Amino acid sequence: MNRHRICAEYLPDNAGCTLPAVQFLATPSGRDLLEAVEQSTDAAHMEVASIAHLRRRWPAQYIHAAVTICECHRRASAAAGKFPADHTNPGLFWAVPEALQQATSRAVAAHKATRFAAAMPGSLILDACCGIGGDALGLANAGRVLAVEVDPLRAWLAQRNTMAGNARYPITVLQADIRRAPFLLSSIGGFHIDPARRNRGRRYAMYEDMLPGPDTIEMLIREIPHGAIKLSPATDFSRLPPGHLELIGENRVTVQAVLWTGKIAATLDPTARSSTVLTNHRPPWSLTGKPETVTRLFLPAKWIYEVDGAVIRSGLCPELLRRISCAAVTIDGGYITSTDHLTHPALTAFRVCHVMPYSERNLRRWLAENKIHSAGTSGCLEIKTRGGLGLDTDALQRQLKDFGPWTILIYRAENGITAAITQRYLTTPESDSLTLPR
């Protein structure tokens, strides 16, 4: 048995909030408390005097729950949050910090729902280990959803969130252990499961360490024709059951892997992988192919592009290179190059100004000789690395911050560690127009 295997019982971190205290917030007096906390400019850092004033009317555990819920709502509903507020979702989003961090965003859930909708429109979908309901809200646009969560507090939060949603199909939330679920699997058309990968404050990435474990997951695969298993991008993919693996990136962050099983996997090709890039204001972009390794490296040309992490982790950089006629600069395919300027959803563009063998002394000398004053420009110097170089980029960035808005790409090349001094190409979210820093 793996010595790191997590305990048999799931103990989530609910930030000290109890179910009775959170349930109180749904009462008239609780709504008054929420309104009082929301009036604070920053619920996470309320002044002692404000807390003391609230204590005259409400117990400490209720105030703590209200502050936690309000702060999580603020983060979730922000423009860059997982569940941005709009006219279709104007109400409170109920969450505790760990559950919000683990939750699937609205955009990612909507993308996964399209796969279910194409394979089994309108059928009953089991959302096992549903947490606070992020995936359930998306899946309900593909079919009826039975959302199951073992933790009573998180099940209650999921119930509140799904009640307020405007999905196409109904959602039923059930507080139960999926390992002893009180319903027939024969009634389920498809399943989505998000097994716990964090317990007692520790994170786990091994398939064998998930809870519920492989026995339960593989039982669902056998019994239900369509399936999806949500995974950490750090999971050891070689140990997974058969299926089609998809890596999903959202706004330049690789947020999750999904193992598609059964008939959905057959449609997508179990011998291939996919990477999907989701970016605000743009339609999803996906690439499917066989995972490969980079076999040849090239010197940077006029442009270097940073490839989205979902493409890198899926092993599809060589496939992308063939499709866009670029060449690899690093062995993982994370930096690629071209003489042409490309606009592509999986690429971040940098115009190359100078390339040299890296040393801090060489870098300082070049920057001093080519200094650009930061005043009036679009940013400060930034340093990015690839290849496990062990550099303290934060410290180096602070030391060189006065040298202007360069982006320094430091990477391991065939002939040693190399620095490319570049300028980041900037794009506005409203359009594809591009501008360089002056």
C-alpha positions as CSV (number, residue, x, y, z in Angstrom):
1,M,0.0,0.0,0.0
2,N,1.2,3.5,-0.8
3,R,2.5,5.0,2.4
4,H,1.1,8.4,1.4
5,R,-2.5,7.0,1.0
6,I,-5.0,9.3,2.4
7,C,-7.3,8.3,5.3
8,A,-10.5,6.4,4.4
9,E,-12.7,9.3,5.6
10,Y,-12.8,12.7,3.9
11,L,-12.2,15.6,6.2
12,P,-12.7,18.8,4.3
13,D,-11.5,22.2,5.4
14,N,-14.6,24.4,5.8
15,A,-12.7,27.3,7.4
16,G,-14.3,26.9,10.8
17,C,-17.9,27.3,9.4
18,T,-20.5,25.0,10.8
19,L,-23.6,23.9,9.0
20,P,-26.1,25.5,11.5
21,A,-24.2,28.8,11.3
22,V,-24.3,28.9,7.5
23,Q,-27.9,27.7,7.4
24,F,-28.8,30.7,9.8
25,L,-27.6,33.0,7.0
26,A,-30.6,32.0,4.9
27,T,-33.1,33.2,7.6
28,P,-34.4,36.8,7.7
29,S,-32.0,37.7,10.6
30,G,-29.1,36.0,8.8
31,R,-29.8,38.0,5.6
32,D,-29.6,41.1,7.8
33,L,-26.2,40.0,9.0
34,L,-25.0,39.3,5.5
35,E,-26.1,42.8,4.4
36,A,-24.3,44.3,7.3
37,V,-21.1,42.4,6.4
38,E,-21.4,43.2,2.7
39,Q,-21.5,46.9,3.5
40,S,-17.9,46.6,4.7
41,T,-15.5,47.5,1.9
42,D,-13.5,44.3,2.7
43,A,-15.2,41.5,4.5
44,A,-11.9,39.7,5.0
45,H,-10.3,42.5,7.0
46,M,-13.2,44.0,9.0
47,E,-12.2,46.4,11.7
48,V,-12.4,45.3,15.3
49,A,-15.0,48.0,16.0
50,S,-17.2,46.7,13.2
51,I,-17.0,43.1,14.5
52,A,-17.8,44.4,18.1
53,H,-20.8,46.2,16.8
54,L,-22.1,43.1,15.1
55,R,-21.5,41.0,18.3
56,R,-24.2,43.1,20.0
57,R,-26.8,41.4,17.8
58,W,-25.3,38.1,16.6
59,P,-23.1,35.3,18.0
60,A,-19.5,35.0,16.9
61,Q,-20.0,31.8,14.9
62,Y,-22.7,33.5,12.8
63,I,-20.5,36.5,12.2
64,H,-17.6,34.3,11.2
65,A,-19.8,32.4,8.7
66,A,-21.1,35.6,7.2
67,V,-17.7,37.1,6.8
68,T,-16.4,33.9,5.1
69,I,-19.4,33.6,2.8
70,C,-19.3,37.2,1.8
71,E,-15.6,37.2,1.1
72,C,-15.9,34.0,-1.0
73,H,-18.9,35.6,-2.9
74,R,-16.8,38.7,-3.6
75,R,-14.0,36.6,-5.1
76,A,-16.2,34.2,-7.0
77,S,-18.4,36.9,-8.6
78,A,-15.7,39.3,-9.5
79,A,-15.1,39.9,-13.3
80,A,-12.1,37.6,-13.2
81,G,-13.7,35.2,-10.7
82,K,-14.9,31.7,-11.4
83,F,-18.6,32.7,-11.3
84,P,-18.7,36.3,-12.5
85,A,-22.0,38.1,-11.6
86,D,-24.3,39.1,-14.5
87,H,-28.0,39.6,-15.1
88,T,-28.6,35.8,-15.2
89,N,-26.7,35.2,-11.9
90,P,-27.2,38.3,-9.7
91,G,-27.5,36.6,-6.4
92,L,-25.1,35.4,-3.7
93,F,-22.7,32.6,-4.6
94,W,-22.3,30.4,-1.5
95,A,-18.8,29.0,-0.8
96,V,-16.1,28.4,1.7
97,P,-12.5,29.1,0.6
98,E,-11.2,25.5,0.0
99,A,-14.4,24.5,-1.8
100,L,-14.2,27.6,-4.0
101,Q,-10.6,27.0,-4.9
102,Q,-11.4,23.4,-5.9
103,A,-14.6,24.3,-7.8
104,T,-14.8,24.2,-11.6
105,S,-15.4,27.6,-13.0
106,R,-18.5,28.5,-15.1
107,A,-16.6,28.5,-18.3
108,V,-14.9,25.2,-17.8
109,A,-18.1,23.5,-16.6
110,A,-19.9,24.8,-19.7
111,H,-17.2,23.3,-22.0
112,K,-17.4,19.9,-20.3
113,A,-21.2,20.0,-20.6
114,T,-20.9,20.4,-24.4
115,R,-19.3,16.9,-24.5
116,F,-22.2,15.4,-22.6
117,A,-24.8,17.3,-24.6
118,A,-23.3,15.9,-27.9
119,A,-23.2,12.3,-26.6
120,M,-26.4,12.0,-24.5
121,P,-28.7,15.1,-24.7
122,G,-31.3,15.4,-22.0
123,S,-30.2,12.2,-20.2
124,L,-29.7,11.9,-16.4
125,I,-26.1,12.9,-15.4
126,L,-24.6,11.9,-12.0
127,D,-22.3,14.6,-10.6
128,A,-20.5,12.7,-7.9
129,C,-18.5,14.6,-5.2
130,C,-20.2,17.7,-6.5
131,G,-18.7,20.1,-3.9
132,I,-20.5,23.5,-4.0
133,G,-22.1,22.8,-7.4
134,G,-19.8,24.4,-10.0
135,D,-19.9,21.4,-12.4
136,A,-23.6,20.7,-11.7
137,L,-24.5,24.1,-12.9
138,G,-22.8,23.5,-16.2
139,L,-23.9,19.9,-16.7
140,A,-27.6,21.0,-16.2
141,N,-27.4,22.6,-19.6
142,A,-26.8,19.1,-21.1
143,G,-29.3,17.0,-19.1
144,R,-31.0,16.4,-15.7
145,V,-28.4,16.3,-12.9
146,L,-28.3,14.3,-9.7
147,A,-25.5,16.0,-7.7
148,V,-24.1,14.0,-4.7
149,E,-21.9,15.3,-2.0
150,V,-20.8,13.6,1.2
151,D,-20.0,16.7,3.3
152,P,-23.2,18.1,4.7
153,L,-22.1,21.7,4.6
154,R,-20.9,21.6,1.0
155,A,-24.1,19.7,0.0
156,W,-26.1,22.6,1.5
157,L,-24.0,25.2,-0.3
158,A,-24.5,23.3,-3.6
159,Q,-28.2,23.2,-3.0
160,R,-28.3,27.0,-2.6
161,N,-26.1,27.6,-5.6
162,T,-28.1,25.3,-7.9
163,M,-31.4,26.7,-6.7
164,A,-30.3,30.2,-7.9
165,G,-28.9,28.9,-11.3
166,N,-30.7,29.3,-14.6
167,A,-29.8,26.0,-16.2
168,R,-31.8,24.3,-18.9
169,Y,-32.5,21.1,-16.9
170,P,-33.3,20.6,-13.2
171,I,-30.7,19.7,-10.6
172,T,-31.3,17.5,-7.5
173,V,-28.7,17.7,-4.7
174,L,-28.3,14.7,-2.5
175,Q,-26.1,14.6,0.6
176,A,-24.7,11.0,0.5
177,D,-21.6,9.0,0.2
178,I,-21.2,7.9,-3.4
179,R,-19.7,4.7,-2.3
180,R,-23.0,3.8,-0.7
181,A,-25.3,5.8,-3.0
182,P,-29.1,5.1,-2.4
183,F,-30.0,4.9,-6.1
184,L,-29.7,2.6,-9.1
185,L,-26.8,3.2,-11.4
186,S,-28.8,1.7,-14.2
187,S,-30.9,4.9,-14.3
188,I,-27.8,7.1,-15.0
189,G,-26.9,8.0,-18.5
190,G,-23.5,9.6,-17.7
191,F,-21.4,10.5,-14.7
192,H,-18.9,13.2,-13.7
193,I,-16.8,12.7,-10.6
194,D,-14.5,15.0,-8.8
195,P,-12.7,12.8,-6.3
196,A,-11.0,14.5,-3.4
197,R,-7.3,15.2,-3.9
198,R,-6.9,17.2,-0.7
199,N,-7.5,15.9,2.8
200,R,-6.4,17.0,6.3
201,G,-4.6,20.0,4.7
202,R,-2.5,17.8,2.4
203,R,-2.6,17.7,-1.5
204,Y,-2.5,14.4,-3.4
205,A,-2.0,13.8,-7.1
206,M,-1.7,10.0,-7.4
207,Y,-4.7,8.2,-8.8
208,E,-4.5,5.6,-6.1
209,D,-4.8,8.3,-3.4
210,M,-8.1,9.8,-4.5
211,L,-11.2,9.6,-2.4
212,P,-13.4,7.8,-3.4
213,G,-10.7,5.5,-4.7
214,P,-10.1,3.5,-7.8
215,D,-12.6,0.8,-6.9
216,T,-15.5,3.3,-6.8
217,I,-14.3,5.2,-9.9
218,E,-13.8,2.1,-12.0
219,M,-17.2,0.7,-10.9
220,L,-18.8,3.9,-12.3
221,I,-16.8,3.4,-15.5
222,R,-18.1,-0.2,-15.9
223,E,-21.8,0.6,-15.0
224,I,-22.4,4.0,-16.7
225,P,-22.0,4.4,-20.5
226,H,-20.6,7.9,-20.6
227,G,-18.2,9.3,-18.0
228,A,-15.8,12.1,-17.0
229,I,-13.2,12.0,-14.1
230,K,-11.9,15.4,-13.0
231,L,-8.2,15.2,-12.2
232,S,-5.3,17.5,-11.2
233,P,-3.0,18.4,-14.1
234,A,-0.2,17.0,-11.9
235,T,-1.7,13.5,-11.9
236,D,0.5,10.6,-13.1
237,F,-1.4,9.9,-16.3
238,S,0.3,6.6,-16.9
239,R,-1.6,5.1,-14.0
240,L,-5.1,6.0,-15.1
241,P,-7.8,3.7,-16.5
242,P,-8.3,3.6,-20.3
243,G,-9.9,6.7,-21.8
244,H,-9.4,10.0,-23.6
245,L,-7.4,12.5,-21.6
246,E,-8.1,16.2,-22.0
247,L,-6.1,19.1,-20.4
248,I,-8.0,22.3,-20.0
249,G,-6.4,25.7,-19.7
250,E,-8.3,28.8,-18.6
251,N,-6.8,32.3,-19.1
252,R,-3.3,30.9,-19.4
253,V,-3.6,28.6,-16.3
254,T,-3.9,24.8,-16.7
255,V,-6.8,24.3,-14.4
256,Q,-7.7,20.6,-14.7
257,A,-7.4,17.3,-16.6
258,V,-10.4,15.3,-17.5
259,L,-10.4,11.6,-18.3
260,W,-13.3,10.8,-20.6
261,T,-14.5,7.2,-20.5
262,G,-17.0,4.9,-22.2
263,K,-18.7,6.1,-25.3
264,I,-17.5,9.7,-25.0
265,A,-13.9,8.4,-25.0
266,A,-14.6,6.2,-28.0
267,T,-15.9,9.2,-29.9
268,L,-12.8,11.3,-29.0
269,D,-10.3,8.4,-29.6
270,P,-8.8,6.8,-26.5
271,T,-5.4,6.6,-28.2
272,A,-5.2,10.4,-28.5
273,R,-5.3,13.3,-26.1
274,S,-6.8,16.8,-26.3
275,S,-5.9,20.2,-25.0
276,T,-8.5,22.9,-24.7
277,V,-7.8,26.6,-24.2
278,L,-10.5,28.8,-22.8
279,T,-10.0,32.6,-22.9
280,N,-12.3,35.4,-21.9
281,H,-14.2,36.9,-24.9
282,R,-13.1,34.1,-27.3
283,P,-14.6,30.8,-28.3
284,P,-13.0,27.6,-26.9
285,W,-10.0,26.3,-29.0
286,S,-9.1,22.5,-28.9
287,L,-6.3,20.4,-30.3
288,T,-6.4,16.6,-30.5
289,G,-3.5,14.3,-31.4
290,K,-1.1,11.7,-30.2
291,P,1.3,12.8,-27.4
292,E,4.9,13.1,-28.6
293,T,8.2,14.6,-27.4
294,V,10.2,17.4,-29.1
295,T,13.1,15.9,-31.0
296,R,14.9,19.0,-32.4
297,L,15.6,22.5,-31.0
298,F,16.1,25.7,-33.0
299,L,17.5,29.1,-32.3
300,P,15.0,31.9,-31.7
301,A,13.9,33.8,-34.8
302,K,12.1,37.1,-34.9
303,W,9.3,35.9,-32.6
304,I,9.1,33.6,-29.6
305,Y,5.8,32.2,-28.4
306,E,5.0,30.8,-25.0
307,V,2.6,27.9,-25.5
308,D,-0.4,27.4,-23.2
309,G,0.3,25.0,-20.4
310,A,-2.6,22.7,-21.3
311,V,-0.9,22.0,-24.7
312,I,2.5,21.4,-23.0
313,R,1.0,19.0,-20.3
314,S,-0.9,17.0,-22.9
315,G,2.2,16.3,-24.9
316,L,0.7,18.0,-28.0
317,C,3.4,20.6,-28.7
318,P,4.8,18.7,-31.7
319,E,1.3,18.4,-33.1
320,L,0.8,22.2,-32.7
321,L,4.2,22.9,-34.3
322,R,3.2,21.0,-37.4
323,R,-0.1,22.8,-37.7
324,I,1.2,26.3,-37.3
325,S,4.7,25.8,-39.0
326,C,6.8,26.8,-36.0
327,A,9.9,25.3,-34.4
328,A,10.7,24.4,-30.8
329,V,13.1,26.4,-28.7
330,T,12.9,24.3,-25.5
331,I,12.7,20.5,-25.1
332,D,9.2,20.7,-23.6
333,G,7.9,22.8,-26.4
334,G,7.0,25.6,-24.0
335,Y,8.8,28.2,-26.1
336,I,8.5,28.0,-29.8
337,T,9.7,30.4,-32.6
338,S,8.8,31.7,-36.0
339,T,9.9,34.5,-38.4
340,D,6.2,35.4,-38.7
341,H,3.9,37.2,-36.2
342,L,1.0,34.8,-35.3
343,T,-2.2,35.4,-33.4
344,H,-3.4,32.2,-31.8
345,P,-5.4,31.3,-28.7
346,A,-2.7,29.0,-27.4
347,L,0.2,31.4,-27.9
348,T,1.5,34.4,-26.1
349,A,3.8,36.5,-28.4
350,F,7.2,38.0,-27.6
351,R,9.2,40.0,-30.1
352,V,12.9,39.0,-29.9
353,C,15.4,41.9,-29.4
354,H,18.5,40.0,-28.4
355,V,19.6,36.5,-27.5
356,M,22.7,35.6,-25.5
357,P,24.2,33.0,-23.1
358,Y,22.7,33.6,-19.7
359,S,24.6,35.0,-16.8
360,E,23.4,37.7,-14.4
361,R,26.5,39.8,-15.2
362,N,25.9,39.6,-19.0
363,L,22.2,40.4,-18.5
364,R,22.9,43.4,-16.4
365,R,25.4,44.8,-18.8
366,W,23.1,44.5,-21.8
367,L,20.2,46.0,-19.9
368,A,22.3,48.9,-18.8
369,E,23.4,49.6,-22.3
370,N,19.8,49.3,-23.7
371,K,17.8,50.8,-20.8
372,I,14.3,51.9,-21.5
373,H,12.8,54.3,-18.9
374,S,9.6,52.7,-17.5
375,A,7.7,56.0,-17.2
376,G,4.7,56.1,-19.6
377,T,5.2,52.5,-20.7
378,S,2.8,49.6,-20.3
379,G,4.7,47.6,-17.7
380,C,7.9,46.8,-15.8
381,L,10.6,44.3,-16.5
382,E,9.5,40.7,-16.1
383,I,11.5,37.4,-16.0
384,K,10.1,34.0,-17.1
385,T,12.0,30.7,-17.1
386,R,11.6,27.2,-18.4
387,G,13.6,24.0,-17.7
388,G,13.9,23.8,-13.9
389,L,16.8,26.4,-13.7
390,G,16.4,27.0,-10.0
391,L,16.6,30.8,-10.4
392,D,14.9,33.1,-7.9
393,T,13.1,35.1,-10.6
394,D,11.3,37.3,-8.0
395,A,14.5,38.5,-6.5
396,L,16.2,39.0,-9.9
397,Q,13.1,40.9,-11.1
398,R,13.3,43.2,-8.1
399,Q,17.0,43.9,-8.7
400,L,16.5,44.7,-12.4
401,K,13.1,46.5,-12.1
402,D,14.5,49.9,-13.2
403,F,15.8,48.7,-16.6
404,G,12.5,49.1,-18.4
405,P,9.6,46.9,-19.7
406,W,11.6,44.0,-21.2
407,T,10.5,40.4,-20.8
408,I,13.5,38.2,-20.2
409,L,12.9,34.5,-21.2
410,I,15.6,32.3,-19.6
411,Y,15.6,28.7,-20.7
412,R,17.7,25.6,-21.2
413,A,18.9,25.4,-24.8
414,E,21.0,22.8,-26.6
415,N,24.2,24.9,-26.0
416,G,23.4,25.9,-22.4
417,I,21.2,28.3,-20.5
418,T,20.1,31.1,-22.7
419,A,18.5,34.5,-22.2
420,A,16.2,36.0,-24.8
421,I,15.5,39.7,-24.3
422,T,12.0,40.4,-25.7
423,Q,9.1,42.7,-25.7
424,R,5.7,41.2,-24.9
425,Y,3.0,41.7,-27.5
426,L,-0.1,43.0,-25.8
427,T,-3.7,42.4,-26.8
428,T,-6.8,44.1,-25.5
429,P,-9.7,41.8,-24.3
430,E,-12.2,43.5,-26.6
431,S,-10.3,42.8,-29.8
432,D,-7.4,41.1,-31.4
433,S,-5.6,44.4,-32.0
434,L,-2.0,44.2,-30.8
435,T,0.3,46.9,-29.5
436,L,4.0,46.9,-28.4
437,P,5.3,48.7,-25.4
438,R,6.9,52.0,-26.4
